[in-house]
Amino acid sequence: MELPSTLMVLRLDINLDTPDGIIYTLPDWTFSEGEAKFRFDDAWAVNYGGATFPAGTGLLEGVNIVVTPGTYTVTFNRMTLAYNFDGDAFPSVGMIGDAVSESGFGGDDIDMYTSDGINYNLDGHDFVTGGAKFRQDNAWTLTG
């Protein structure tokens, strides 16, 4: 089995460290919304994905791992193919109301994105006249 040495995140290859050629680690990496895969030597010949987050078992040529934005220490075990994203996910922040959705305050939030858990953005959305609120984690108790 070839050794995965990089983590592919949103078209960015990030090298993982290994002291023993078995456990690969990427400490305290901040992920924005997107997907990731483990792969060998920045090539696609050997790559591991997975259908679960924050932990699972890598599948050869499996689906991309959908990563929740946050800061994580990532580990991948090349013997067991176990992976783990250990850390703190950023809270989700969205907008709801007549100004952002035809469903108004009874519909779903329009989720914003963040790369740092502090600044949230909503690009390319058409707003109309009406009211809107920001909500954290889709909760009415956390509005602004």
N, CA, C and O atoms as CSV, one atom per row, in Angstrom:
chain,resi,resn,atom,element,x,y,z
A,1,MET,N,N,0.843,-1.171,0.000
A,1,MET,CA,C,0.000,0.000,0.000
A,1,MET,C,C,0.891,1.238,0.000
A,1,MET,O,O,1.815,1.356,0.805
A,2,GLU,N,N,0.598,2.156,-0.915
A,2,GLU,CA,C,1.355,3.393,-0.956
A,2,GLU,C,C,0.906,4.293,0.193
A,2,GLU,O,O,-0.208,4.167,0.701
A,3,LEU,N,N,1.781,5.190,0.586
A,3,LEU,CA,C,1.519,6.024,1.750
A,3,LEU,C,C,0.894,7.355,1.363
A,3,LEU,O,O,1.497,8.109,0.599
A,4,PRO,N,N,-0.302,7.670,1.868
A,4,PRO,CA,C,-0.846,8.999,1.602
A,4,PRO,C,C,-0.021,10.030,2.345
A,4,PRO,O,O,0.301,9.853,3.520
A,5,SER,N,N,0.318,11.100,1.663
A,5,SER,CA,C,1.173,12.085,2.313
A,5,SER,C,C,0.593,13.485,2.289
A,5,SER,O,O,1.156,14.397,2.895
A,6,THR,N,N,-0.521,13.670,1.602
A,6,THR,CA,C,-1.107,14.998,1.538
A,6,THR,C,C,-2.609,14.920,1.768
A,6,THR,O,O,-3.235,13.871,1.614
A,7,LEU,N,N,-3.154,16.052,2.136
A,7,LEU,CA,C,-4.598,16.205,2.261
A,7,LEU,C,C,-5.011,17.218,1.208
A,7,LEU,O,O,-4.506,18.340,1.190
A,8,MET,N,N,-5.922,16.828,0.337
A,8,MET,CA,C,-6.407,17.718,-0.707
A,8,MET,C,C,-7.617,18.449,-0.159
A,8,MET,O,O,-8.632,17.828,0.157
A,9,VAL,N,N,-7.516,19.767,-0.046
A,9,VAL,CA,C,-8.602,20.589,0.479
A,9,VAL,C,C,-8.871,21.714,-0.508
A,9,VAL,O,O,-8.025,22.585,-0.711
A,10,LEU,N,N,-10.054,21.695,-1.123
A,10,LEU,CA,C,-10.433,22.758,-2.051
A,10,LEU,C,C,-9.309,23.108,-3.022
A,10,LEU,O,O,-8.935,24.274,-3.149
A,11,ARG,N,N,-8.786,22.125,-3.689
A,11,ARG,CA,C,-7.734,22.281,-4.705
A,11,ARG,C,C,-6.399,22.742,-4.119
A,11,ARG,O,O,-5.563,23.292,-4.835
A,12,LEU,N,N,-6.205,22.524,-2.851
A,12,LEU,CA,C,-4.956,22.898,-2.191
A,12,LEU,C,C,-4.379,21.652,-1.533
A,12,LEU,O,O,-5.011,21.059,-0.659
A,13,ASP,N,N,-3.179,21.256,-1.952
A,13,ASP,CA,C,-2.529,20.116,-1.317
A,13,ASP,C,C,-1.767,20.593,-0.094
A,13,ASP,O,O,-0.962,21.521,-0.172
A,14,ILE,N,N,-2.028,19.953,1.031
A,14,ILE,CA,C,-1.386,20.307,2.291
A,14,ILE,C,C,-0.650,19.076,2.785
A,14,ILE,O,O,-1.255,18.017,2.946
A,15,ASN,N,N,0.648,19.201,3.027
A,15,ASN,CA,C,1.426,18.066,3.505
A,15,ASN,C,C,1.100,17.744,4.955
A,15,ASN,O,O,0.955,18.635,5.792
A,16,LEU,N,N,0.989,16.448,5.232
A,16,LEU,CA,C,0.793,15.969,6.588
A,16,LEU,C,C,2.133,15.472,7.115
A,16,LEU,O,O,2.963,14.982,6.349
A,17,ASP,N,N,2.343,15.598,8.418
A,17,ASP,CA,C,3.569,15.117,9.046
A,17,ASP,C,C,3.359,13.703,9.559
A,17,ASP,O,O,2.254,13.328,9.952
A,18,THR,N,N,4.440,12.918,9.552
A,18,THR,CA,C,4.378,11.571,10.123
A,18,THR,C,C,5.704,11.237,10.786
A,18,THR,O,O,6.757,11.409,10.172
A,19,PRO,N,N,5.674,10.761,12.032
A,19,PRO,CA,C,6.911,10.348,12.683
A,19,PRO,C,C,7.258,8.895,12.361
A,19,PRO,O,O,8.397,8.470,12.560
A,20,ASP,N,N,6.268,8.123,11.858
A,20,ASP,CA,C,6.480,6.681,11.723
A,20,ASP,C,C,6.005,6.082,10.397
A,20,ASP,O,O,6.098,4.869,10.209
A,21,GLY,N,N,5.497,6.910,9.469
A,21,GLY,CA,C,5.003,6.391,8.207
A,21,GLY,C,C,3.655,5.695,8.330
A,21,GLY,O,O,3.183,5.083,7.372
A,22,ILE,N,N,3.038,5.783,9.488
A,22,ILE,CA,C,1.722,5.153,9.695
A,22,ILE,C,C,0.676,6.209,10.032
A,22,ILE,O,O,-0.356,6.294,9.366
A,23,ILE,N,N,0.934,7.010,11.056
A,23,ILE,CA,C,0.007,8.056,11.476
A,23,ILE,C,C,0.464,9.380,10.858
A,23,ILE,O,O,1.585,9.834,11.088
A,24,TYR,N,N,-0.420,9.984,10.078
A,24,TYR,CA,C,-0.148,11.277,9.449
A,24,TYR,C,C,-0.997,12.326,10.142
A,24,TYR,O,O,-2.164,12.081,10.447
A,25,THR,N,N,-0.412,13.510,10.395
A,25,THR,CA,C,-1.094,14.537,11.182
A,25,THR,C,C,-0.946,15.907,10.534
A,25,THR,O,O,0.111,16.265,10.015
A,26,LEU,N,N,-2.035,16.654,10.582
A,26,LEU,CA,C,-2.039,18.062,10.210
A,26,LEU,C,C,-2.613,18.813,11.408
A,26,LEU,O,O,-3.821,18.763,11.639
A,27,PRO,N,N,-1.758,19.519,12.185
A,27,PRO,CA,C,-2.255,20.164,13.407
A,27,PRO,C,C,-2.933,21.506,13.141
A,27,PRO,O,O,-2.495,22.283,12.292
A,28,ASP,N,N,-4.005,21.761,13.879
A,28,ASP,CA,C,-4.657,23.076,13.956
A,28,ASP,C,C,-4.822,23.775,12.605
A,28,ASP,O,O,-4.348,24.895,12.418
A,29,TRP,N,N,-5.481,23.120,11.688
A,29,TRP,CA,C,-5.713,23.707,10.365
A,29,TRP,C,C,-7.141,24.256,10.316
A,29,TRP,O,O,-8.087,23.582,10.724
A,30,THR,N,N,-7.286,25.492,9.810
A,30,THR,CA,C,-8.594,26.113,9.687
A,30,THR,C,C,-9.165,25.808,8.310
A,30,THR,O,O,-8.572,26.140,7.284
A,31,PHE,N,N,-10.329,25.168,8.312
A,31,PHE,CA,C,-11.023,24.786,7.089
A,31,PHE,C,C,-12.202,25.711,6.867
A,31,PHE,O,O,-12.947,26.013,7.799
A,32,SER,N,N,-12.371,26.160,5.637
A,32,SER,CA,C,-13.608,26.824,5.268
A,32,SER,C,C,-14.530,25.750,4.712
A,32,SER,O,O,-14.131,24.589,4.616
A,33,GLU,N,N,-15.735,26.106,4.351
A,33,GLU,CA,C,-16.684,25.121,3.845
A,33,GLU,C,C,-16.125,24.470,2.588
A,33,GLU,O,O,-15.627,25.162,1.700
A,34,GLY,N,N,-16.200,23.159,2.506
A,34,GLY,CA,C,-15.698,22.469,1.326
A,34,GLY,C,C,-15.507,20.989,1.562
A,34,GLY,O,O,-16.150,20.392,2.425
A,35,GLU,N,N,-14.618,20.408,0.784
A,35,GLU,CA,C,-14.397,18.974,0.804
A,35,GLU,C,C,-12.910,18.677,0.895
A,35,GLU,O,O,-12.066,19.528,0.613
A,36,ALA,N,N,-12.606,17.430,1.301
A,36,ALA,CA,C,-11.214,17.023,1.449
A,36,ALA,C,C,-11.051,15.559,1.064
A,36,ALA,O,O,-12.008,14.784,1.094
A,37,LYS,N,N,-9.824,15.193,0.701
A,37,LYS,CA,C,-9.451,13.815,0.408
A,37,LYS,C,C,-7.987,13.630,0.776
A,37,LYS,O,O,-7.188,14.561,0.678
A,38,PHE,N,N,-7.646,12.426,1.197
A,38,PHE,CA,C,-6.254,12.086,1.454
A,38,PHE,C,C,-5.689,11.470,0.174
A,38,PHE,O,O,-6.340,10.635,-0.453
A,39,ARG,N,N,-4.473,11.882,-0.214
A,39,ARG,CA,C,-3.885,11.308,-1.416
A,39,ARG,C,C,-2.377,11.236,-1.311
A,39,ARG,O,O,-1.775,11.886,-0.457
A,40,PHE,N,N,-1.759,10.438,-2.188
A,40,PHE,CA,C,-0.337,10.163,-2.153
A,40,PHE,C,C,0.416,11.026,-3.158
A,40,PHE,O,O,0.063,11.069,-4.336
A,41,ASP,N,N,1.443,11.703,-2.694
A,41,ASP,CA,C,2.340,12.500,-3.541
A,41,ASP,C,C,1.618,13.469,-4.471
A,41,ASP,O,O,2.011,13.616,-5.629
A,42,ASP,N,N,0.591,14.119,-3.994
A,42,ASP,CA,C,-0.143,15.119,-4.776
A,42,ASP,C,C,-0.720,14.555,-6.070
A,42,ASP,O,O,-0.973,15.311,-7.008
A,43,ALA,N,N,-0.933,13.244,-6.140
A,43,ALA,CA,C,-1.462,12.597,-7.346
A,43,ALA,C,C,-2.778,11.901,-7.014
A,43,ALA,O,O,-3.092,11.674,-5.845
A,44,TRP,N,N,-3.542,11.565,-8.047
A,44,TRP,CA,C,-4.838,10.935,-7.837
A,44,TRP,C,C,-4.790,9.426,-7.956
A,44,TRP,O,O,-5.823,8.779,-7.783
A,45,ALA,N,N,-3.636,8.831,-8.244
A,45,ALA,CA,C,-3.541,7.379,-8.410
A,45,ALA,C,C,-4.005,6.633,-7.159
A,45,ALA,O,O,-4.679,5.608,-7.259
A,46,VAL,N,N,-3.644,7.147,-5.984
A,46,VAL,CA,C,-4.084,6.560,-4.714
A,46,VAL,C,C,-4.698,7.683,-3.884
A,46,VAL,O,O,-3.997,8.597,-3.450
A,47,ASN,N,N,-6.019,7.609,-3.664
A,47,ASN,CA,C,-6.685,8.631,-2.865
A,47,ASN,C,C,-7.770,7.988,-2.018
A,47,ASN,O,O,-8.383,6.993,-2.404
A,48,TYR,N,N,-7.989,8.585,-0.851
A,48,TYR,CA,C,-8.958,8.062,0.107
A,48,TYR,C,C,-9.950,9.154,0.483
A,48,TYR,O,O,-9.562,10.254,0.878
A,49,GLY,N,N,-11.219,8.840,0.358
A,49,GLY,CA,C,-12.281,9.737,0.783
A,49,GLY,C,C,-13.120,9.037,1.835
A,49,GLY,O,O,-12.733,7.988,2.351
A,50,GLY,N,N,-14.245,9.604,2.146
A,50,GLY,CA,C,-15.133,8.997,3.132
A,50,GLY,C,C,-16.453,9.729,3.196
A,50,GLY,O,O,-16.524,10.926,2.920
A,51,ALA,N,N,-17.492,9.013,3.558
A,51,ALA,CA,C,-18.834,9.580,3.587
A,51,ALA,C,C,-19.205,10.166,4.936
A,51,ALA,O,O,-20.304,10.699,5.087
A,52,THR,N,N,-18.311,10.082,5.933
A,52,THR,CA,C,-18.654,10.575,7.263
A,52,THR,C,C,-17.665,11.643,7.726
A,52,THR,O,O,-16.494,11.640,7.348
A,53,PHE,N,N,-18.166,12.545,8.546
A,53,PHE,CA,C,-17.361,13.606,9.149
A,53,PHE,C,C,-17.865,13.782,10.581
A,53,PHE,O,O,-19.081,13.805,10.771
A,54,PRO,N,N,-17.033,13.903,11.571
A,54,PRO,CA,C,-15.621,14.253,11.536
A,54,PRO,C,C,-14.667,13.054,11.540
A,54,PRO,O,O,-13.451,13.241,11.496
A,55,ALA,N,N,-15.187,11.852,11.593
A,55,ALA,CA,C,-14.304,10.686,11.645
A,55,ALA,C,C,-14.895,9.580,10.778
A,55,ALA,O,O,-16.095,9.551,10.506
A,56,GLY,N,N,-14.033,8.685,10.358
A,56,GLY,CA,C,-14.498,7.557,9.562
A,56,GLY,C,C,-13.345,6.703,9.111
A,56,GLY,O,O,-12.220,6.843,9.590
A,57,THR,N,N,-13.635,5.816,8.184
A,57,THR,CA,C,-12.626,4.960,7.583
A,57,THR,C,C,-12.505,5.341,6.120
A,57,THR,O,O,-13.497,5.356,5.392
A,58,GLY,N,N,-11.286,5.651,5.688
A,58,GLY,CA,C,-11.056,6.057,4.321
A,58,GLY,C,C,-11.366,4.935,3.345
A,58,GLY,O,O,-11.079,3.766,3.603
A,59,LEU,N,N,-11.955,5.313,2.228
A,59,LEU,CA,C,-12.284,4.372,1.171
A,59,LEU,C,C,-11.472,4.732,-0.062
A,59,LEU,O,O,-11.459,5.888,-0.485
A,60,LEU,N,N,-10.791,3.741,-0.641
A,60,LEU,CA,C,-9.990,3.971,-1.838
A,60,LEU,C,C,-10.895,4.537,-2.926
A,60,LEU,O,O,-11.908,3.937,-3.286
A,61,GLU,N,N,-10.511,5.700,-3.441
A,61,GLU,CA,C,-11.285,6.420,-4.448
A,61,GLU,C,C,-12.715,6.701,-3.984
A,61,GLU,O,O,-13.635,6.780,-4.797
A,62,GLY,N,N,-12.892,6.850,-2.664
A,62,GLY,CA,C,-14.207,7.140,-2.095
A,62,GLY,C,C,-14.633,8.568,-2.355
A,62,GLY,O,O,-13.863,9.374,-2.878
A,63,VAL,N,N,-15.866,8.876,-1.987
A,63,VAL,CA,C,-16.393,10.233,-2.155
A,63,VAL,C,C,-15.583,11.211,-1.306
A,63,VAL,O,O,-14.937,10.819,-0.334
A,64,ASN,N,N,-15.628,12.468,-1.679
A,64,ASN,CA,C,-14.941,13.493,-0.909
A,64,ASN,C,C,-15.544,13.593,0.486
A,64,ASN,O,O,-16.739,13.367,0.671
A,65,ILE,N,N,-14.716,13.932,1.462
A,65,ILE,CA,C,-15.161,14.144,2.838
A,65,ILE,C,C,-15.671,15.585,2.920
A,65,ILE,O,O,-14.912,16.525,2.684
A,66,VAL,N,N,-16.935,15.760,3.251
A,66,VAL,CA,C,-17.510,17.100,3.378
A,66,VAL,C,C,-17.140,17.624,4.763
A,66,VAL,O,O,-17.550,17.066,5.781
A,67,VAL,N,N,-16.358,18.704,4.787
A,67,VAL,CA,C,-15.807,19.239,6.031
A,67,VAL,C,C,-16.640,20.431,6.509
A,67,VAL,O,O,-16.890,21.367,5.749
A,68,THR,N,N,-17.061,20.389,7.764
A,68,THR,CA,C,-17.725,21.521,8.393
A,68,THR,C,C,-16.666,22.568,8.718
A,68,THR,O,O,-15.627,22.226,9.284
A,69,PRO,N,N,-16.902,23.846,8.371
A,69,PRO,CA,C,-15.897,24.868,8.681
A,69,PRO,C,C,-15.506,24.844,10.156
A,69,PRO,O,O,-16.356,24.694,11.034
A,70,GLY,N,N,-14.219,24.993,10.411
A,70,GLY,CA,C,-13.698,24.998,11.766
A,70,GLY,C,C,-12.206,24.798,11.769
A,70,GLY,O,O,-11.585,24.696,10.711
A,71,THR,N,N,-11.621,24.739,12.958
A,71,THR,CA,C,-10.191,24.493,13.123
A,71,THR,C,C,-10.021,23.113,13.712
A,71,THR,O,O,-10.573,22.808,14.770
A,72,TYR,N,N,-9.250,22.267,13.023
A,72,TYR,CA,C,-9.118,20.859,13.399
A,72,TYR,C,C,-7.667,20.405,13.345
A,72,TYR,O,O,-6.850,20.945,12.599
A,73,THR,N,N,-7.374,19.400,14.156
A,73,THR,CA,C,-6.166,18.605,13.968
A,73,THR,C,C,-6.629,17.344,13.256
A,73,THR,O,O,-7.485,16.613,13.754
A,74,VAL,N,N,-6.051,17.099,12.083
A,74,VAL,CA,C,-6.468,15.990,11.238
A,74,VAL,C,C,-5.466,14.853,11.374
A,74,VAL,O,O,-4.256,15.076,11.341
A,75,THR,N,N,-5.972,13.636,11.526
A,75,THR,CA,C,-5.099,12.463,11.544
A,75,THR,C,C,-5.617,11.441,10.536
A,75,THR,O,O,-6.819,11.320,10.302
A,76,PHE,N,N,-4.667,10.709,9.946
A,76,PHE,CA,C,-4.987,9.618,9.020
A,76,PHE,C,C,-4.036,8.466,9.327
A,76,PHE,O,O,-2.819,8.653,9.354
A,77,ASN,N,N,-4.587,7.280,9.556
A,77,ASN,CA,C,-3.792,6.081,9.844
A,77,ASN,C,C,-3.743,5.249,8.568
A,77,ASN,O,O,-4.772,4.735,8.129
A,78,ARG,N,N,-2.569,5.110,7.972
A,78,ARG,CA,C,-2.469,4.406,6.692
A,78,ARG,C,C,-2.667,2.909,6.823
A,78,ARG,O,O,-2.922,2.240,5.822
A,79,MET,N,N,-2.557,2.361,8.025
A,79,MET,CA,C,-2.757,0.922,8.216
A,79,MET,C,C,-4.245,0.585,8.354
A,79,MET,O,O,-4.733,-0.362,7.737
A,80,THR,N,N,-4.956,1.365,9.165
A,80,THR,CA,C,-6.386,1.097,9.389
A,80,THR,C,C,-7.280,1.944,8.487
A,80,THR,O,O,-8.472,1.670,8.353
A,81,LEU,N,N,-6.702,2.973,7.871
A,81,LEU,CA,C,-7.399,3.947,7.032
A,81,LEU,C,C,-8.367,4.828,7.826
A,81,LEU,O,O,-9.215,5.501,7.241
A,82,ALA,N,N,-8.240,4.825,9.159
A,82,ALA,CA,C,-9.082,5.672,10.004
A,82,ALA,C,C,-8.623,7.126,9.882
A,82,ALA,O,O,-7.428,7.419,9.899
A,83,TYR,N,N,-9.591,8.019,9.760
A,83,TYR,CA,C,-9.280,9.448,9.746
A,83,TYR,C,C,-10.123,10.139,10.808
A,83,TYR,O,O,-11.184,9.653,11.198
A,84,ASN,N,N,-9.621,11.295,11.270
A,84,ASN,CA,C,-10.323,12.051,12.297
A,84,ASN,C,C,-10.008,13.533,12.139
A,84,ASN,O,O,-8.855,13.919,11.949
A,85,PHE,N,N,-11.044,14.353,12.220
A,85,PHE,CA,C,-10.909,15.804,12.251
A,85,PHE,C,C,-11.319,16.206,13.661
A,85,PHE,O,O,-12.511,16.275,13.959
A,86,ASP,N,N,-10.349,16.472,14.531
A,86,ASP,CA,C,-10.610,16.748,15.938
A,86,ASP,C,C,-10.441,18.242,16.196
A,86,ASP,O,O,-9.361,18.791,15.977
A,87,GLY,N,N,-11.493,18.895,16.655
A,87,GLY,CA,C,-11.376,20.318,16.939
A,87,GLY,C,C,-12.718,20.961,17.136
A,87,GLY,O,O,-13.688,20.311,17.526
A,88,ASP,N,N,-12.766,22.247,16.861
A,88,ASP,CA,C,-13.956,23.043,17.090
A,88,ASP,C,C,-14.537,23.534,15.778
A,88,ASP,O,O,-13.908,24.309,15.058
A,89,ALA,N,N,-15.748,23.073,15.473
A,89,ALA,CA,C,-16.445,23.565,14.295
A,89,ALA,C,C,-16.954,24.972,14.574
A,89,ALA,O,O,-17.326,25.300,15.701
A,90,PHE,N,N,-16.964,25.790,13.541
A,90,PHE,CA,C,-17.517,27.130,13.681
A,90,PHE,C,C,-19.032,27.035,13.747
A,90,PHE,O,O,-19.622,26.168,13.101
A,91,PRO,N,N,-19.667,27.902,14.508
A,91,PRO,CA,C,-21.134,27.900,14.493
A,91,PRO,C,C,-21.630,28.323,13.117
A,91,PRO,O,O,-20.980,29.113,12.432
A,92,SER,N,N,-22.778,27.799,12.717
A,92,SER,CA,C,-23.360,28.242,11.456
A,92,SER,C,C,-24.111,29.537,11.706
A,92,SER,O,O,-24.707,29.727,12.767
A,93,VAL,N,N,-24.079,30.424,10.723
A,93,VAL,CA,C,-24.819,31.679,10.784
A,93,VAL,C,C,-25.553,31.813,9.455
A,93,VAL,O,O,-24.973,31.632,8.384
A,94,GLY,N,N,-26.829,32.131,9.547
A,94,GLY,CA,C,-27.635,32.301,8.352
A,94,GLY,C,C,-28.546,33.497,8.488
A,94,GLY,O,O,-28.661,34.103,9.553
A,95,MET,N,N,-29.193,33.824,7.376
A,95,MET,CA,C,-30.175,34.904,7.366
A,95,MET,C,C,-31.534,34.302,7.038
A,95,MET,O,O,-31.642,33.361,6.252
A,96,ILE,N,N,-32.560,34.857,7.651
A,96,ILE,CA,C,-33.923,34.397,7.418
A,96,ILE,C,C,-34.827,35.617,7.347
A,96,ILE,O,O,-34.562,36.632,7.992
A,97,GLY,N,N,-35.899,35.517,6.560
A,97,GLY,CA,C,-36.871,36.609,6.497
A,97,GLY,C,C,-37.332,36.891,5.085
A,97,GLY,O,O,-36.873,36.278,4.122
A,98,ASP,N,N,-38.266,37.846,4.985
A,98,ASP,CA,C,-38.846,38.218,3.703
A,98,ASP,C,C,-37.815,38.796,2.743
A,98,ASP,O,O,-37.958,38.652,1.529
A,99,ALA,N,N,-36.797,39.436,3.255
A,99,ALA,CA,C,-35.790,40.079,2.407
A,99,ALA,C,C,-34.855,39.074,1.734
A,99,ALA,O,O,-34.206,39.401,0.741
A,100,VAL,N,N,-34.784,37.866,2.265
A,100,VAL,CA,C,-33.823,36.895,1.724
A,100,VAL,C,C,-34.466,35.678,1.088
A,100,VAL,O,O,-33.790,34.950,0.362
A,101,SER,N,N,-35.756,35.426,1.334
A,101,SER,CA,C,-36.390,34.210,0.836
A,101,SER,C,C,-37.881,34.411,0.638
A,101,SER,O,O,-38.525,35.121,1.410
A,102,GLU,N,N,-38.427,33.791,-0.388
A,102,GLU,CA,C,-39.872,33.840,-0.605
A,102,GLU,C,C,-40.633,33.184,0.537
A,102,GLU,O,O,-41.800,33.503,0.766
A,103,SER,N,N,-39.991,32.278,1.251
A,103,SER,CA,C,-40.623,31.593,2.381
A,103,SER,C,C,-40.668,32.470,3.627
A,103,SER,O,O,-41.324,32.121,4.608
A,104,GLY,N,N,-39.973,33.607,3.593
A,104,GLY,CA,C,-39.982,34.540,4.716
A,104,GLY,C,C,-39.416,33.942,5.987
A,104,GLY,O,O,-38.451,33.178,5.958
A,105,PHE,N,N,-40.030,34.301,7.103
A,105,PHE,CA,C,-39.557,33.839,8.400
A,105,PHE,C,C,-39.973,32.402,8.693
A,105,PHE,O,O,-39.545,31.833,9.697
A,106,GLY,N,N,-40.789,31.811,7.844
A,106,GLY,CA,C,-41.194,30.416,8.026
A,106,GLY,C,C,-40.340,29.440,7.243
A,106,GLY,O,O,-40.531,28.229,7.348
A,107,GLY,N,N,-39.402,29.949,6.461
A,107,GLY,CA,C,-38.565,29.090,5.631
A,107,GLY,C,C,-37.246,28.739,6.288
A,107,GLY,O,O,-37.056,28.924,7.491
A,108,ASP,N,N,-36.352,28.235,5.482
A,108,ASP,CA,C,-35.015,27.867,5.952
A,108,ASP,C,C,-34.086,29.070,5.912
A,108,ASP,O,O,-34.288,30.000,5.132
A,109,ASP,N,N,-33.066,29.041,6.761
A,109,ASP,CA,C,-32.026,30.065,6.728
A,109,ASP,C,C,-31.254,29.972,5.415
A,109,ASP,O,O,-31.095,28.890,4.849
A,110,ILE,N,N,-30.782,31.106,4.949
A,110,ILE,CA,C,-29.815,31.147,3.855
A,110,ILE,C,C,-28.457,31.180,4.544
A,110,ILE,O,O,-28.082,32.191,5.137
A,111,ASP,N,N,-27.718,30.068,4.465
A,111,ASP,CA,C,-26.461,29.951,5.196
A,111,ASP,C,C,-25.381,30.852,4.621
A,111,ASP,O,O,-25.241,30.997,3.407
A,112,MET,N,N,-24.633,31.443,5.519
A,112,MET,CA,C,-23.489,32.269,5.161
A,112,MET,C,C,-22.242,31.401,5.280
A,112,MET,O,O,-22.305,30.308,5.844
A,113,TYR,N,N,-21.121,31.862,4.763
A,113,TYR,CA,C,-19.887,31.094,4.895
A,113,TYR,C,C,-18.843,31.902,5.658
A,113,TYR,O,O,-18.886,33.131,5.712
A,114,THR,N,N,-17.903,31.161,6.245
A,114,THR,CA,C,-16.837,31.783,7.024
A,114,THR,C,C,-15.558,30.981,6.855
A,114,THR,O,O,-15.600,29.774,6.618
A,115,SER,N,N,-14.439,31.645,6.976
A,115,SER,CA,C,-13.164,30.936,6.984
A,115,SER,C,C,-12.462,31.087,8.329
A,115,SER,O,O,-11.394,30.516,8.548
A,116,ASP,N,N,-13.081,31.876,9.244
A,116,ASP,CA,C,-12.429,32.087,10.532
A,116,ASP,C,C,-13.386,32.016,11.728
A,116,ASP,O,O,-12.943,32.153,12.869
A,117,GLY,N,N,-14.682,31.805,11.495
A,117,GLY,CA,C,-15.642,31.731,12.589
A,117,GLY,C,C,-15.994,33.080,13.189
A,117,GLY,O,O,-16.736,33.147,14.168
A,118,ILE,N,N,-15.471,34.154,12.614
A,118,ILE,CA,C,-15.743,35.506,13.111
A,118,ILE,C,C,-16.482,36.316,12.053
A,118,ILE,O,O,-17.534,36.892,12.327
A,119,ASN,N,N,-15.937,36.356,10.863
A,119,ASN,CA,C,-16.532,37.089,9.758
A,119,ASN,C,C,-17.313,36.120,8.874
A,119,ASN,O,O,-16.766,35.126,8.398
A,120,TYR,N,N,-18.590,36.417,8.659
A,120,TYR,CA,C,-19.465,35.583,7.842
A,120,TYR,C,C,-19.893,36.379,6.616
A,120,TYR,O,O,-20.132,37.582,6.708
A,121,ASN,N,N,-19.990,35.715,5.471
A,121,ASN,CA,C,-20.319,36.376,4.208
A,121,ASN,C,C,-21.452,35.652,3.498
A,121,ASN,O,O,-21.658,34.451,3.672
A,122,LEU,N,N,-22.175,36.410,2.699
A,122,LEU,CA,C,-23.205,35.862,1.822
A,122,LEU,C,C,-23.045,36.585,0.493
A,122,LEU,O,O,-23.474,37.729,0.346
A,123,ASP,N,N,-22.429,35.916,-0.468
A,123,ASP,CA,C,-22.160,36.520,-1.771
A,123,ASP,C,C,-23.174,36.063,-2.804
A,123,ASP,O,O,-23.682,34.944,-2.739
A,124,GLY,N,N,-23.464,36.935,-3.752
A,124,GLY,CA,C,-24.283,36.570,-4.889
A,124,GLY,C,C,-25.741,36.289,-4.580
A,124,GLY,O,O,-26.404,35.576,-5.333
A,125,HIS,N,N,-26.247,36.829,-3.497
A,125,HIS,CA,C,-27.651,36.607,-3.143
A,125,HIS,C,C,-28.457,37.860,-3.480
A,125,HIS,O,O,-28.023,38.978,-3.203
A,126,ASP,N,N,-29.620,37.667,-4.072
A,126,ASP,CA,C,-30.509,38.786,-4.388
A,126,ASP,C,C,-31.449,39.045,-3.212
A,126,ASP,O,O,-32.218,38.170,-2.815
A,127,PHE,N,N,-31.376,40.242,-2.668
A,127,PHE,CA,C,-32.260,40.648,-1.577
A,127,PHE,C,C,-33.422,41.455,-2.139
A,127,PHE,O,O,-33.293,42.106,-3.176
A,128,VAL,N,N,-34.540,41.410,-1.457
A,128,VAL,CA,C,-35.706,42.226,-1.815
A,128,VAL,C,C,-36.106,43.034,-0.581
A,128,VAL,O,O,-35.573,42.820,0.508
A,129,THR,N,N,-37.038,43.952,-0.756
A,129,THR,CA,C,-37.512,44.753,0.366
A,129,THR,C,C,-38.230,43.851,1.368
A,129,THR,O,O,-39.063,43.027,0.990
A,130,GLY,N,N,-37.903,44.014,2.630
A,130,GLY,CA,C,-38.531,43.215,3.672
A,130,GLY,C,C,-37.617,43.095,4.872
A,130,GLY,O,O,-36.530,43.671,4.904
A,131,GLY,N,N,-38.065,42.350,5.847
A,131,GLY,CA,C,-37.297,42.163,7.068
A,131,GLY,C,C,-36.383,40.949,6.983
A,131,GLY,O,O,-36.616,40.032,6.196
A,132,ALA,N,N,-35.341,40.959,7.803
A,132,ALA,CA,C,-34.400,39.834,7.863
A,132,ALA,C,C,-33.754,39.795,9.236
A,132,ALA,O,O,-33.617,40.818,9.907
A,133,LYS,N,N,-33.369,38.620,9.634
A,133,LYS,CA,C,-32.628,38.426,10.886
A,133,LYS,C,C,-31.461,37.488,10.619
A,133,LYS,O,O,-31.521,36.632,9.737
A,134,PHE,N,N,-30.395,37.666,11.402
A,134,PHE,CA,C,-29.292,36.710,11.428
A,134,PHE,C,C,-29.616,35.695,12.516
A,134,PHE,O,O,-30.110,36.055,13.584
A,135,ARG,N,N,-29.331,34.408,12.234
A,135,ARG,CA,C,-29.533,33.375,13.255
A,135,ARG,C,C,-28.298,32.488,13.314
A,135,ARG,O,O,-27.720,32.121,12.291
A,136,GLN,N,N,-27.917,32.159,14.531
A,136,GLN,CA,C,-26.815,31.211,14.734
A,136,GLN,C,C,-27.405,29.816,14.934
A,136,GLN,O,O,-28.352,29.629,15.698
A,137,ASP,N,N,-26.834,28.855,14.240
A,137,ASP,CA,C,-27.225,27.446,14.368
A,137,ASP,C,C,-28.735,27.234,14.191
A,137,ASP,O,O,-29.326,26.365,14.832
A,138,ASN,N,N,-29.356,28.048,13.306
A,138,ASN,CA,C,-30.786,27.941,12.982
A,138,ASN,C,C,-31.695,28.047,14.211
A,138,ASN,O,O,-32.777,27.461,14.230
A,139,ALA,N,N,-31.271,28.776,15.217
A,139,ALA,CA,C,-32.018,28.867,16.474
A,139,ALA,C,C,-32.601,30.267,16.662
A,139,ALA,O,O,-31.909,31.266,16.472
A,140,TRP,N,N,-33.859,30.328,17.031
A,140,TRP,CA,C,-34.481,31.619,17.303
A,140,TRP,C,C,-33.956,32.255,18.572
A,140,TRP,O,O,-34.112,33.462,18.758
A,141,THR,N,N,-33.340,31.484,19.448
A,141,THR,CA,C,-32.780,32.046,20.684
A,141,THR,C,C,-31.461,32.760,20.427
A,141,THR,O,O,-30.978,33.488,21.293
A,142,LEU,N,N,-30.863,32.561,19.235
A,142,LEU,CA,C,-29.587,33.170,18.906
A,142,LEU,C,C,-29.735,34.024,17.652
A,142,LEU,O,O,-29.220,33.674,16.590
A,143,THR,N,N,-30.450,35.163,17.783
A,143,THR,CA,C,-30.712,36.027,16.628
A,143,THR,C,C,-30.102,37.395,16.827
A,143,THR,O,O,-29.743,37.779,17.940
A,144,GLY,N,N,-29.992,38.116,15.746
A,144,GLY,CA,C,-29.482,39.477,15.811
A,144,GLY,C,C,-30.036,40.305,14.692
A,144,GLY,O,O,-29.715,41.489,14.582
